[in-house]
Each structure stands twice: as C-alpha cells, then as structure tokens.
Amino acid sequence: MADDSTGGQDEAAPVRPRSRNALRATGRRRRPHTRRRRILKAAAWTAAAAVVLGGTGLGFAYFKLNGNISGVDIDAELGEDRPGDTPDGSMDILVLGSDSRSGTNGKYGKGQAGARSDTAMVVHVNKEHDKASVVSIPRDTVIERPSCVKDDGSGTAPRQRAMFNSAYETGGPACAVKTVESMSGVRMDHYAEIDFSGFKKLIDDLGGVEVTTRKPIKDPDSHLDLAPGPHKLSGEQSLGLVRTRHGVGDGSDLGRIQLQQAFVKALMEQVNSIGVFSSPKKLYELADSATSAVTTDSELDSVSDLAGLAGMLKGVKSDDIKMSTLPVTYDPGDPNRVVPIESKAAKMWSAIKRDAAIPKSAEKGSASERTDIGRVVD
C-alpha cells in the first residue's frame, strides 16, 4: 500500500474497520467532514484498485465522480433466497470483467448480443482485514445455472448445463451473483464489474504496470507481442495480457487465469509504488478513470462508500493475497469446457465460509494444476 503521508501535509483520518454486517446495516456512511479528507481517503481506495475501484472528490469534482459510478441493487433483485450471512467481520466480493463489445469496447472483438463475464474472481477478505483469498472461476465452466430475471422482467428457467459466463448475459449482475452463491453456498457481500475501456485508461493514468516475462507471449488476437524480459505495459498491452488465451499454455481459459492473477499482484505493487498524494491532478485522473470503469452494488455506488471500504482493505498487501482457481476437470462431453471437481470445490468454499486458509489439497489434481504455465509473468 502506498505511504499514507504526504511529507508536511495532513494525513487522512483513519477509517475504522467495520464488519460486513455494519456496512450493510448502516446504508450510506457518514460523509467525511473536510474536502481534504475526502481526497486522502479516496487515495487509499485507489491503492486498493486491484480488488475494487474508487475515487476522490473536491467541490464539483466530488459530484462528478459520484456520477461516474453505476450501481446495481443486488439485494432488491435477489430478495431473501440467498445463503445466510455470517457476522464474523469477513467479506466476500464478486469481481467481474465484462466482455461487452458495445461502445468503445467494440474494437476488442466482433459485436455480440449481450455481454458475458470475461473474468470472474471471488475475493474473500478475512475478518482481521489483513489477508485475502481470491478464487478465479473459469468462464468455460459448465455449471447448473439457477433461474434468473432478465432486464425486461421476464424469468428464465434453471439450466442443468450452462457455461458460467452465460449467467451475466442471461440476467446481468444479479444473475451472476446468484449463480456464484448457488455454486458456492457463500453469500456475496459486494459486487464490482470492470469495463474494458475503463481498465485500459486506468492503467495508462497509472503510467503503466511493470512486469517481467520469462517466456515470449505472442497473440495476434489480443494484439500482444512480448519478448522475455522486463516490460512496462501500457493500458492496451495490459488488457491484451489479461485477455490472451492463445499466447500461453494450451490456449484455454486456465492459462489466461494464471496471467490475470499475476497481473493483479503486479498492479497492486504498481499502485503501492506511485506517489498519488504529491499530485492532485494525478489523483483526480486516477479517480476519474477508476469511477468511470466500475459498476458496483448499490452499497458501494458513491465515493464515500468506496473510501470506507478502502479503509477496511488498507491492511491487505499483494503478499497477503492467496490466489486459487476453482478445481475443475475437462468435460468428458466437450474438451473445450471444464466441470467443477465437486469434492475439491466443496473444500475450497468450506474454507472461505469458515474464514480459513484454502487447503492445498483443494486444488491438487485440478486441470489448472496439470496445465500450469509456469512463471510466465512476475
């Protein structure tokens, strides 16, 4: 995490960690009393950008950035038919990257009806708020999709065999959350969705992200051509890296997930290393990009809400994050798809529900382990 001092300037007032129940019960948090505190608290949130994204505010800018954030009332859409909430202070967040080709995202692929979740991570923050477990869900996983409600209000019947990433296309964020909760038995406290173009601009505003490639990565589909060695990736290159399927491994989503996980850690380290406090202009640019890139649940759809969550996550550093992938095996009926290994997946979700470390045995024998691409990116 970046140093919270500014060398002679006031420090941000600390944000007291609050339980996830407290976040839900109180609705909107009390607004910071000074404009300066808004800026500094939002800077802390920018430093947590690998998990979810936030912003800052000053006068008109505060209201503009609030207006950037899109919110979805997940609780209202799903009602009471959800897993129970364990009041132990831990937190679970579903983070999606959307592959919509609408608007400026059209350059990243041919037009398609609707959007699907190109990237899906369940982020579990422990009750002490100093460690996190991240479980990536392969987009090609065949799952039982529950019934969902479409945008037009009509319902959909459950499907016994559906690709995981079709849940978002079927019923948007609420259906994606419902599907993850149905798979895991874990209630998602929050939701964050990141847009292609916004992600690219955020990386450019950060000044790029430094990675070292140990093997060449070349994928004309994602416009990526990296020789072995150190690189400072632009927003376009970063987007290519987290989206490439054919540049590494066997061309499946499992290899791409490993690149995404490595990039998340590199992004956190990059945010930690930059001096956002020394430049209000830089801080505003980052906040504007971040808030424009994200759609959240309705309990995080304001600058102050995001800043409050940032305060809870300040203790989590990149080395405190354990990256895992849902244990899967190749689908016997379709080698281009994978299916969960139910006994191992149950171990993984059980650990999260108990706020415990995910055991190594939960991933042993998974297809993601057998197709390991090695240390391609540091």
VEXFI-222554 format. One record per residue (C-alpha): residue number from 1; y, x, z. Coordinates in nm, 4 decimals. Each point is the difference from the previous one (the first is absolute). Layout:
# residues N
NUM, Y, X, Z
...
END
This chain:
# residues 378
1, 0.0000, 0.0000, 0.0000
2, 0.3463, 0.1277, -0.0747
3, 0.2048, 0.1254, 0.2919
4, 0.1966, -0.2934, 0.1440
5, 0.3051, 0.2105, 0.0864
6, 0.2890, 0.0770, -0.2270
7, 0.1570, 0.3056, 0.1560
8, 0.3038, -0.1312, 0.1836
9, -0.0320, -0.3630, -0.1083
10, -0.1268, -0.2833, 0.2158
11, -0.3723, -0.0525, 0.0144
12, -0.1636, -0.3350, -0.0652
13, -0.0687, -0.2108, 0.3022
14, -0.3791, 0.0085, 0.0486
15, -0.1938, -0.3077, -0.1042
16, -0.2420, -0.0939, 0.2756
17, -0.3563, -0.0498, -0.1346
18, -0.0987, -0.3632, 0.0166
19, -0.3364, -0.1640, -0.0352
20, -0.0835, -0.1803, -0.3193
21, 0.0001, -0.3254, 0.1945
22, 0.3519, 0.0738, 0.1168
23, 0.1080, 0.0597, -0.3563
24, -0.1419, -0.3306, -0.1060
25, 0.1188, -0.2024, 0.2972
26, 0.3617, 0.1004, -0.0004
27, 0.0715, -0.0582, -0.3689
28, 0.3134, 0.1874, -0.1005
29, 0.0757, 0.3019, 0.2109
30, 0.3395, 0.0359, 0.1591
31, 0.2343, 0.1764, -0.2397
32, 0.1136, 0.3516, 0.1004
33, 0.3422, -0.0068, 0.1644
34, 0.1630, 0.2630, -0.2208
35, 0.0076, 0.0748, -0.3675
36, -0.0907, 0.3613, 0.0703
37, -0.3171, -0.1054, 0.1785
38, -0.0970, -0.2113, -0.2977
39, 0.0221, 0.3068, -0.2226
40, -0.1997, 0.2258, 0.2304
41, -0.2696, -0.2539, 0.0763
42, -0.0406, -0.0642, -0.3712
43, -0.0309, 0.3736, -0.0633
44, -0.2952, 0.0012, 0.2381
45, -0.1512, -0.2760, -0.2080
46, 0.0479, 0.1980, -0.3219
47, -0.1998, 0.2770, 0.1699
48, -0.2867, -0.2491, 0.0348
49, 0.0121, -0.0872, -0.3704
50, -0.3619, 0.0933, -0.0681
51, -0.1045, -0.2975, 0.2071
52, 0.2704, -0.2567, -0.0696
53, 0.3544, 0.0317, -0.1219
54, 0.3393, -0.0897, 0.1408
55, 0.3716, 0.0702, -0.0186
56, 0.3418, 0.0349, 0.1579
57, 0.3202, -0.1982, 0.0253
58, 0.3749, 0.0475, 0.0278
59, 0.2387, -0.2877, -0.0642
60, -0.0646, -0.1444, -0.3468
61, -0.2880, 0.2449, -0.0489
62, -0.1845, -0.1544, 0.2952
63, 0.0028, -0.3437, -0.1612
64, -0.0816, 0.1401, -0.3442
65, -0.3053, 0.1818, 0.1310
66, -0.1119, -0.3061, 0.1931
67, 0.0234, -0.1894, -0.3284
68, -0.2186, 0.2573, -0.1726
69, -0.3010, -0.0831, 0.2148
70, -0.2338, -0.2762, -0.1131
71, -0.1980, -0.1822, 0.2684
72, -0.3127, -0.2168, -0.0055
73, -0.0907, -0.2307, 0.2895
74, -0.3683, 0.0919, 0.0280
75, -0.0492, -0.1886, 0.3282
76, 0.1292, -0.3262, -0.1476
77, -0.2197, 0.0310, -0.3090
78, -0.3214, 0.0863, 0.1861
79, 0.0400, -0.2216, 0.3055
80, -0.2477, 0.0331, 0.2876
81, -0.3119, 0.0834, -0.2027
82, 0.0205, 0.3717, 0.0763
83, -0.1673, 0.2590, 0.2255
84, 0.1230, 0.0085, 0.3574
85, 0.2744, 0.2387, 0.1041
86, -0.0931, 0.2629, 0.2604
87, 0.3008, 0.0572, 0.2318
88, -0.0605, 0.3713, 0.0591
89, 0.3162, 0.1345, -0.1664
90, -0.1708, 0.1289, -0.3151
91, 0.1117, -0.1121, -0.3440
92, -0.1633, -0.0638, -0.3387
93, 0.1971, 0.0003, -0.3245
94, -0.1243, -0.0768, -0.3503
95, 0.1841, 0.2221, -0.2501
96, -0.0358, -0.0850, -0.3699
97, 0.1261, 0.1639, -0.3172
98, 0.0462, -0.2675, -0.2650
99, -0.0991, 0.0646, -0.3625
100, 0.2279, -0.2691, -0.1424
101, 0.1236, 0.0870, -0.3500
102, 0.3026, -0.2265, 0.0216
103, 0.3572, 0.1285, -0.0373
104, 0.0405, 0.3769, 0.0060
105, -0.3663, 0.0391, 0.0958
106, -0.0980, -0.0941, -0.3560
107, 0.0102, 0.3631, -0.1103
108, -0.3029, 0.0757, 0.2201
109, -0.2422, -0.2161, -0.1951
110, -0.0441, -0.2918, -0.2329
111, 0.1205, -0.3398, 0.1145
112, -0.2443, -0.2037, 0.2049
113, -0.0066, -0.3409, 0.1546
114, 0.0895, 0.0398, 0.3651
115, -0.0345, 0.3115, 0.2093
116, -0.2803, 0.1615, 0.1938
117, -0.0084, 0.2340, 0.2971
118, -0.0197, 0.3434, -0.1580
119, -0.0206, 0.1694, 0.3413
120, -0.1095, -0.1481, 0.3321
121, 0.0078, 0.1671, 0.3414
122, -0.0562, -0.1475, 0.3449
123, 0.2123, 0.2031, 0.2433
124, -0.1058, -0.0209, 0.3649
125, 0.2453, 0.1416, 0.2542
126, -0.1570, 0.0568, 0.3408
127, 0.1321, -0.1566, 0.3181
128, 0.1758, 0.3227, 0.1050
129, 0.1758, 0.0086, -0.3396
130, -0.0807, 0.3681, -0.0479
131, -0.2958, -0.0169, -0.2392
132, -0.0952, -0.2033, -0.3057
133, -0.3143, -0.0742, -0.1966
134, 0.0348, -0.0880, -0.3684
135, -0.2825, -0.1777, -0.1847
136, 0.0340, -0.0107, -0.3787
137, -0.1719, -0.2905, -0.1761
138, -0.1098, 0.0772, -0.3596
139, 0.1556, -0.2494, -0.2374
140, -0.3332, -0.0376, -0.1840
141, -0.1899, -0.1099, 0.3116
142, -0.2009, -0.3198, -0.0534
143, 0.0615, -0.2284, 0.2965
144, -0.0209, -0.3637, 0.1083
145, 0.3490, -0.1339, -0.0544
146, 0.1007, -0.2904, 0.2248
147, 0.1785, -0.3105, -0.1210
148, 0.3704, 0.0616, -0.0550
149, 0.3114, -0.1942, -0.0956
150, 0.1749, 0.0807, -0.3279
151, 0.3761, 0.0180, -0.0491
152, -0.0010, -0.3526, -0.1441
153, -0.1596, -0.1362, 0.3181
154, -0.3434, -0.0617, -0.1490
155, -0.3069, 0.1371, 0.1743
156, -0.2746, 0.2274, -0.1264
157, -0.3678, -0.0168, 0.0929
158, -0.1643, 0.2981, 0.1697
159, -0.1768, 0.2463, -0.2291
160, -0.3194, 0.1790, 0.0925
161, 0.0630, 0.2914, -0.2360
162, 0.3618, 0.0916, -0.0662
163, 0.1763, 0.3324, -0.0399
164, 0.2081, 0.0796, 0.3041
165, 0.3194, 0.0514, -0.1977
166, -0.0256, -0.3491, -0.1512
167, 0.0941, -0.1550, 0.3367
168, 0.3651, 0.0936, -0.0478
169, -0.0010, -0.1394, -0.3534
170, -0.1577, -0.3238, 0.1223
171, 0.2239, -0.0795, 0.2953
172, 0.2510, 0.2813, 0.0520
173, 0.0530, 0.1853, 0.3290
174, -0.1431, -0.2779, 0.2187
175, -0.3275, -0.0011, -0.1942
176, -0.0203, 0.3791, 0.0161
177, 0.0490, -0.0122, 0.3784
178, -0.2521, -0.2825, 0.0376
179, -0.2565, 0.1913, -0.2045
180, 0.0395, 0.3168, 0.2088
181, -0.0237, -0.2002, 0.3228
182, -0.3120, -0.1767, -0.1305
183, -0.1603, 0.3343, -0.0898
184, 0.0907, 0.1800, 0.3189
185, 0.0420, -0.2540, 0.2774
186, 0.3234, 0.1865, 0.0818
187, 0.3271, -0.1937, 0.0142
188, 0.2783, 0.1573, -0.2054
189, 0.3173, 0.0074, 0.2085
190, 0.2203, 0.0976, -0.2927
191, 0.0050, 0.0282, -0.3767
192, 0.1867, 0.2390, -0.2294
193, -0.0112, 0.0128, -0.3796
194, 0.1468, 0.2851, -0.2032
195, 0.1213, -0.0324, -0.3592
196, -0.0636, 0.2605, -0.2751
197, 0.3599, 0.0533, -0.1057
198, 0.1328, -0.0039, 0.3549
199, -0.2587, 0.2570, 0.1050
200, 0.1039, 0.2306, -0.2823
201, 0.3694, -0.0259, 0.0866
202, -0.0672, 0.0615, 0.3691
203, -0.1808, 0.3261, -0.0807
204, 0.2850, 0.1112, -0.2264
205, 0.2551, -0.0776, 0.2731
206, -0.2075, 0.2108, 0.2394
207, 0.0330, 0.2880, -0.2445
208, -0.3675, -0.0056, -0.0941
209, -0.3166, 0.0650, 0.1972
210, -0.1608, 0.3424, 0.0242
211, -0.3753, 0.0257, -0.0606
212, -0.2417, 0.2758, -0.0946
213, -0.2713, -0.0783, -0.2523
214, -0.3182, 0.2040, 0.0253
215, -0.1428, -0.1343, -0.3243
216, 0.1693, -0.1095, -0.3241
217, 0.0853, -0.3697, -0.0197
218, 0.0530, -0.1374, -0.3479
219, 0.0116, -0.3708, -0.0799
220, 0.1904, -0.1199, -0.3087
221, -0.0275, -0.3611, 0.1212
222, 0.2140, 0.0787, 0.3058
223, 0.2086, 0.2657, -0.1823
224, -0.1183, 0.2698, 0.2401
225, -0.0679, 0.3638, -0.0901
226, -0.0085, 0.2362, 0.2999
227, -0.1362, 0.3544, -0.0013
228, -0.1460, 0.1463, 0.3209
229, 0.2737, 0.1189, 0.2344
230, 0.3067, -0.1267, 0.1891
231, 0.2087, -0.2831, -0.1459
232, 0.2992, -0.2059, 0.1030
233, -0.0902, -0.3379, -0.1443
234, 0.2693, -0.2312, -0.1339
235, -0.0241, -0.3734, 0.0523
236, -0.1668, -0.0436, -0.3393
237, -0.2537, 0.2744, 0.0732
238, -0.0665, -0.1334, 0.3501
239, -0.0688, -0.3442, -0.1401
240, -0.2333, 0.1552, -0.2562
241, -0.1842, 0.1874, 0.2739
242, -0.0661, -0.3022, 0.2213
243, -0.1047, -0.2108, -0.3007
244, -0.2178, 0.2422, -0.1970
245, -0.3656, -0.0990, -0.0355
246, -0.1085, 0.2332, -0.2791
247, 0.1645, 0.3256, 0.1032
248, -0.2421, 0.0763, 0.2851
249, -0.3598, -0.0588, 0.1033
250, -0.2107, -0.2558, -0.1851
251, 0.2924, -0.2130, -0.1142
252, -0.0606, -0.2661, 0.2640
253, 0.2341, -0.1468, 0.2575
254, -0.1701, 0.2075, 0.2696
255, 0.1460, 0.3269, -0.1290
256, 0.3434, -0.1579, -0.0337
257, -0.0115, -0.1157, 0.3623
258, -0.0464, 0.3579, 0.1174
259, 0.3084, 0.1049, -0.1966
260, 0.1966, -0.2891, 0.1496
261, -0.0988, 0.0991, 0.3519
262, 0.0986, 0.3637, -0.0584
263, 0.3325, -0.1098, -0.1485
264, 0.0813, -0.2244, 0.2975
265, -0.0275, 0.2996, 0.2321
266, 0.2092, 0.2168, -0.2339
267, 0.2646, -0.2746, -0.0142
268, 0.0187, -0.0224, 0.3781
269, 0.0417, 0.3766, 0.0267
270, 0.2744, -0.0090, -0.2654
271, 0.1910, -0.2714, 0.1864
272, -0.0369, 0.1975, 0.3218
273, 0.1501, 0.3108, -0.1602
274, 0.3198, -0.1422, -0.1518
275, 0.3286, -0.0293, 0.1857
276, 0.0908, -0.3640, -0.0583
277, 0.2436, -0.0006, 0.2931
278, 0.2239, 0.2625, -0.1598
279, 0.0843, -0.2168, -0.3007
280, 0.0970, -0.3688, 0.0389
281, -0.0065, -0.0302, -0.3802
282, -0.3576, 0.1300, -0.0123
283, -0.1003, -0.2275, 0.2833
284, 0.1448, -0.3038, -0.1748
285, -0.1710, 0.0886, -0.3309
286, -0.3353, 0.0274, 0.1752
287, 0.0545, -0.3241, 0.1874
288, 0.1069, -0.1845, -0.3145
289, -0.3068, 0.1208, -0.1912
290, -0.2356, -0.0697, 0.2892
291, 0.1197, -0.3526, 0.0712
292, 0.0029, -0.0862, -0.3724
293, -0.3574, 0.1230, -0.0410
294, -0.1633, -0.2007, 0.2755
295, -0.1121, -0.3567, 0.0675
296, -0.1006, -0.0661, 0.3601
297, -0.1179, -0.2805, 0.2215
298, 0.2813, -0.2126, 0.1412
299, -0.0026, 0.1852, 0.3346
300, 0.1056, 0.3238, -0.1730
301, 0.2427, -0.1301, -0.2622
302, 0.3216, 0.1369, 0.1480
303, 0.1435, 0.3461, 0.0597
304, -0.0072, -0.0424, 0.3776
305, -0.3614, -0.1223, -0.0029
306, -0.1105, 0.3021, -0.2025
307, 0.1995, 0.2337, 0.2232
308, -0.1710, -0.1462, 0.3064
309, -0.3416, 0.0618, -0.1531
310, 0.1095, 0.3526, -0.0906
311, 0.0673, 0.0652, 0.3656
312, -0.3592, -0.0951, 0.0782
313, -0.1333, 0.2349, -0.2689
314, 0.2143, 0.3027, 0.0777
315, -0.2814, 0.1694, 0.1917
316, -0.2406, -0.0068, -0.2948
317, 0.0049, 0.3264, -0.1982
318, -0.1974, 0.0789, -0.3155
319, -0.2573, 0.1959, 0.2029
320, -0.0505, -0.3050, 0.2217
321, -0.1263, -0.2132, -0.2896
322, -0.3729, -0.0342, -0.0712
323, -0.0652, -0.0997, -0.3607
324, -0.3164, -0.1960, -0.0818
325, -0.1351, -0.2067, -0.2887
326, -0.1960, -0.3225, 0.0330
327, -0.3678, 0.1048, -0.0247
328, -0.1342, -0.1228, -0.3326
329, -0.2841, 0.0509, -0.2435
330, -0.0088, -0.0619, -0.3742
331, -0.0785, -0.3581, -0.0943
332, -0.3548, -0.0159, -0.1435
333, 0.1132, -0.2704, -0.2408
334, 0.3108, 0.1833, -0.1231
335, 0.0434, 0.3795, 0.0342
336, 0.3770, -0.0452, -0.0456
337, 0.0178, -0.1903, 0.3294
338, -0.0817, 0.0841, 0.3612
339, -0.1221, -0.2156, 0.2889
340, 0.0539, 0.0582, 0.3733
341, -0.2804, 0.1542, 0.2038
342, 0.0133, -0.2769, 0.2556
343, -0.1573, 0.1837, 0.2953
344, 0.2371, 0.2966, -0.0374
345, 0.3036, -0.2167, -0.0734
346, -0.0755, -0.1935, 0.3194
347, 0.0142, 0.3276, 0.1977
348, 0.3374, 0.0810, -0.1539
349, 0.1587, -0.3389, 0.0678
350, -0.1523, -0.0125, 0.3497
351, 0.1666, 0.3317, 0.0870
352, 0.3359, -0.1320, -0.1148
353, -0.0385, -0.3194, 0.1998
354, -0.0832, 0.2088, 0.3095
355, 0.2942, 0.2340, -0.0673
356, -0.2503, 0.2865, -0.0252
357, -0.0384, 0.2904, -0.2417
358, -0.2020, -0.0844, -0.3104
359, -0.3374, 0.1769, 0.0336
360, -0.1007, 0.2490, -0.2690
361, -0.3295, -0.1852, -0.0374
362, 0.1907, -0.3002, -0.1418
363, 0.0781, 0.1915, -0.3203
364, -0.3153, 0.2112, -0.0255
365, -0.1974, -0.0870, -0.3126
366, 0.2863, -0.1967, -0.1579
367, 0.0623, 0.0365, -0.3716
368, 0.3418, 0.1416, 0.0863
369, -0.1745, 0.2851, 0.1826
370, -0.2418, 0.0656, -0.2861
371, 0.2812, 0.0082, -0.2567
372, 0.2228, 0.2248, 0.2116
373, 0.2514, 0.1772, -0.2238
374, 0.0579, 0.2812, 0.2467
375, 0.3414, 0.1323, 0.0973
376, 0.1812, -0.0785, -0.3209
377, 0.3421, -0.0563, 0.1605
378, 0.1482, 0.1492, 0.3189
END
